[in-house]
């Protein structure tokens, strides 16, 4: 039986409530292509003295990292795309 098709799920910078502080993607914690579980820490953001780790949005594979380290990002910016198997109907 073939594998179910995968859907693409974005990892988006959330609203962090840090006002006008610039948010920098400081570190990728996983490489592109890595399998992850939902909730695994995948990227570190920094703003002022605050560091925030973002979790994987789904269990699957990190297909692409769309933003390089040391790049200033804003809430709503898509940082990466993950694949997740479609749920069986």
C-alpha positions as CSV (number, residue, x, y, z in Angstrom):
1,X,0.0,0.0,0.0
2,X,1.5,3.4,-1.0
3,X,2.2,6.1,1.6
4,X,-0.4,8.8,2.0
5,X,0.4,12.1,0.4
6,X,2.2,14.7,2.6
7,X,1.0,18.2,3.2
8,X,3.2,21.2,3.8
9,X,2.9,23.1,7.1
10,X,4.7,26.4,7.6
11,X,6.6,27.5,10.7
12,X,5.6,31.1,11.3
13,X,7.0,33.7,13.7
14,X,4.3,34.3,16.3
15,X,3.4,37.6,17.9
16,X,5.8,37.6,20.9
17,X,4.5,40.7,22.6
18,X,7.9,42.4,22.5
19,X,6.7,45.7,21.1
20,X,9.1,47.2,18.6
21,X,12.2,45.2,19.6
22,X,13.8,43.6,16.5
23,X,13.5,39.8,16.4
24,X,16.5,37.9,15.0
25,X,16.6,34.3,14.0
26,X,19.7,33.5,16.0
27,X,20.1,29.7,15.5
28,X,18.6,26.8,13.7
29,X,18.5,23.8,16.1
30,X,18.0,21.3,13.3
31,X,19.2,21.0,9.8
32,X,16.9,21.0,6.7
33,X,15.9,17.4,6.0
34,X,15.7,16.3,9.6
35,X,12.7,14.3,10.9
36,X,11.1,15.9,13.9
37,X,8.2,15.3,16.3
38,X,5.6,17.9,16.9
39,X,6.9,20.2,19.7
40,X,10.6,19.5,19.1
41,X,12.6,22.7,19.4
42,X,13.7,23.7,15.9
43,X,14.7,27.4,15.9
44,X,15.9,30.0,18.3
45,X,14.7,33.7,18.1
46,X,16.3,36.5,20.0
47,X,14.9,40.0,20.8
48,X,16.7,42.2,23.3
49,X,17.7,39.9,26.2
50,X,14.9,37.5,25.5
51,X,15.4,34.1,23.7
52,X,12.4,32.1,22.4
53,X,12.6,28.6,21.0
54,X,9.9,27.7,18.4
55,X,8.6,24.2,18.3
56,X,8.0,22.1,15.2
57,X,4.4,22.6,14.2
58,X,3.9,18.9,13.2
59,X,5.6,15.6,13.3
60,X,7.4,15.1,9.9
61,X,10.4,16.4,8.0
62,X,11.8,19.9,7.8
63,X,11.7,20.4,4.0
64,X,13.2,23.9,3.7
65,X,14.6,26.6,5.9
66,X,13.5,29.9,4.3
67,X,15.4,32.3,6.6
68,X,19.1,32.4,7.3
69,X,20.6,32.8,10.8
70,X,21.2,36.4,12.0
71,X,18.3,37.7,9.9
72,X,15.8,40.1,11.4
73,X,12.2,38.7,11.1
74,X,8.7,40.0,12.0
75,X,5.6,38.2,13.3
76,X,4.0,36.4,10.4
77,X,7.3,35.6,8.6
78,X,7.4,32.0,7.4
79,X,10.7,30.5,8.6
80,X,10.5,27.0,7.3
81,X,8.2,24.4,5.7
82,X,7.6,21.0,7.2
83,X,6.0,17.9,5.6
84,X,3.4,16.0,7.5
85,X,1.6,12.8,6.4
86,X,-2.1,13.4,5.5
87,X,-4.5,11.8,8.0
88,X,-6.1,8.7,6.6
89,X,-9.8,9.3,5.9
